[in-house]
């Protein structure tokens, strides 16, 4: 259960990081980016975080 909570926390952190970076971008760049790019970045970061949690320690 602890690992699940940590994985969810990492996904939330990745989501907030991406939103923060997007908020700092200039208006012209935000308008040029399709919404799918932002959603895709959140999914990729979440998948990478989940993979680290599932992978057994070395």
Secondary structure by P-SEA (a helix, b strand, c coil): caaaaaaaaaaaaaaaaaaaaaaaccaaaaaaccaaaaaaaaaaaaaaaaaaaacccc
